Amino acid sequence: MTSPSQNTSDHAHKIEHHIFRFHRPHAHLSAVFGTDWFALKAEAFARFFGTPVFLIGQTIIVAIWILVNIFGPFIFDVYPFILLNLAFSLQAAYAAPLILLAQTRQADRDKAHAIADAEHREDLHRASEERLAVAAKQTALLLEMVQQNTALTETVKCLAERVEALTAEVHRKVVAT
């Protein structure tokens, strides 16, 4: 006999299998740039570039950089802050390809999910069509059964009237004799 926890685990496995059954055929697809360490880290960095933490942190660093170079005890980047501009250019030179890499990987995932969703919709449509065909067949069968029942009811009514007439005739002949 199986325990309740084992039944729950089996049920969860069946649900998981059911949910991802259309995504499994696309599991073999890897992103254009692979799933190696560099690609995963590049995507993580690209995602980090758009977060409020990064934007606020960068704003604070730039503000400190400017304040130190205007009012600080030592000045290493005078106005118009050429070194800061060089740092922004270097950051942009690395950020743009990383962002494109992340977008390409996301597009691959979106395409695989769209294909799986389309297959799921087709499967649902096919199941719906099958259910409609079965319902139409059952409706036709029920209609035929109702017609047969009506015919049988009419036959029984005719037979009952005939039995009643014969009974009345027999009763008249028995009473007359």
C-alpha positions in Angstrom: 0.0 0.0 0.0 1.3 3.5 -0.8 1.6 6.2 1.7 -0.3 9.6 1.3 3.0 11.4 0.8 4.0 9.0 -2.0 0.5 9.6 -3.6 1.0 13.3 -3.4 4.5 13.0 -4.9 3.2 10.9 -7.7 0.3 13.4 -8.3 2.8 16.3 -8.4 5.0 14.4 -10.9 1.9 13.7 -13.1 0.9 17.4 -13.0 4.4 18.5 -13.8 4.6 16.1 -16.7 1.2 17.3 -17.9 2.2 21.0 -17.6 5.5 20.7 -19.5 4.5 18.1 -22.1 4.5 20.6 -24.9 7.8 22.3 -23.7 9.7 19.0 -23.5 10.3 18.6 -27.2 12.1 22.0 -27.2 14.3 21.2 -24.2 17.2 20.2 -26.5 17.4 23.6 -28.0 20.2 25.7 -26.5 20.6 29.3 -26.9 22.7 30.7 -29.7 25.5 31.5 -27.3 25.2 28.3 -25.3 24.6 27.6 -21.7 28.2 27.9 -20.6 29.4 30.0 -17.7 30.2 33.1 -19.8 26.8 33.2 -21.5 25.0 32.8 -18.2 27.1 35.5 -16.4 26.8 37.8 -19.4 23.0 37.5 -19.3 23.0 38.1 -15.5 25.1 41.2 -16.0 22.9 42.5 -18.8 19.8 42.0 -16.6 21.6 43.8 -13.7 22.2 46.8 -15.9 18.5 47.6 -16.0 17.8 47.4 -12.2 17.2 50.3 -9.9 20.1 49.1 -7.7 22.6 49.5 -10.6 21.2 52.9 -11.7 21.1 54.4 -8.2 24.6 52.9 -7.5 26.0 54.4 -10.7 24.5 57.7 -10.0 26.0 57.8 -6.5 29.5 56.8 -7.9 29.3 59.5 -10.6 28.2 62.1 -8.0 31.1 61.2 -5.7 33.5 61.2 -8.6 32.4 64.7 -9.6 32.4 66.0 -6.0 35.9 64.6 -5.3 37.3 66.1 -8.5 35.7 69.5 -7.8 36.1 69.8 -4.0 38.3 66.9 -3.0 41.8 67.0 -1.5 43.2 65.5 -4.8 42.0 66.0 -8.3 42.6 63.2 -10.8 40.0 64.1 -13.5 39.5 67.8 -14.1 36.5 69.3 -15.7 35.1 68.2 -18.3 35.8 64.8 -16.7 37.5 63.0 -19.6 38.4 60.0 -17.5 34.7 59.7 -16.4 33.6 59.9 -20.0 36.2 57.2 -20.9 34.7 55.0 -18.1 31.2 55.5 -19.5 32.4 54.7 -23.0 34.1 51.5 -21.8 31.0 50.5 -19.8 28.8 51.1 -22.9 31.2 49.1 -25.1 30.7 46.1 -22.9 27.1 46.6 -21.9 25.7 46.8 -25.5 26.9 43.3 -26.5 25.9 41.9 -23.2 22.4 43.3 -23.6 22.2 42.0 -27.1 23.3 38.6 -25.9 20.6 38.6 -23.2 18.0 39.7 -25.8 19.0 37.0 -28.2 18.8 34.3 -25.5 15.4 35.6 -24.3 14.1 35.6 -27.9 15.2 32.0 -28.2 13.3 31.1 -25.0 10.2 33.1 -26.2 10.2 31.3 -29.5 10.4 27.9 -27.9 7.6 28.8 -25.5 5.5 30.2 -28.3 5.8 27.0 -30.3 4.9 25.0 -27.2 1.9 27.2 -26.5 0.8 26.9 -30.1 1.0 23.1 -29.9 -0.9 23.2 -26.7 -3.7 25.3 -28.3 -3.8 22.9 -31.2 -4.1 19.9 -28.8 -6.9 21.7 -27.0 -8.7 22.4 -30.3 -8.3 18.8 -31.4 -9.7 17.6 -28.1 -12.6 20.0 -28.4 -13.4 18.9 -31.9 -13.3 15.3 -30.7 -15.7 16.1 -27.8 -18.0 17.9 -30.2 -18.0 14.9 -32.6 -18.8 12.6 -29.7 -21.6 14.9 -28.5 -23.1 15.1 -32.0 -23.0 11.3 -32.3 -24.6 10.9 -28.9 -27.3 13.5 -29.7 -28.1 11.6 -33.0 -28.3 8.4 -31.0 -30.6 10.0 -28.4 -32.8 11.4 -31.2 -33.0 7.9 -32.8 -33.9 6.4 -29.4 -36.6 9.0 -28.8 -38.1 8.2 -32.3 -37.9 4.5 -31.5 -39.6 5.1 -28.1 -42.3 7.2 -29.8 -42.9 4.4 -32.3 -43.0 1.8 -29.6 -45.4 3.9 -27.5 -47.7 4.3 -30.5 -47.5 0.5 -31.1 -48.3 -0.2 -27.4 -51.2 2.3 -27.5 -52.6 0.6 -30.6 -52.2 -2.9 -29.0 -53.8 -1.6 -25.8 -56.8 -0.3 -27.7 -57.0 -3.5 -29.6 -56.9 -5.6 -26.3 -59.5 -3.3 -24.9 -61.7 -3.7 -27.9 -61.3 -7.5 -27.9 -61.9 -7.6 -24.2 -65.1 -5.6 -24.6 -66.2 -8.0 -27.5 -65.4 -11.1 -25.4 -67.3 -9.5 -22.5 -70.3 -8.9 -24.6 -70.3 -12.4 -26.0 -69.9 -14.0 -22.6 -72.6 -11.8 -21.1 -74.9 -12.5 -24.1 -74.6 -16.3 -23.7 
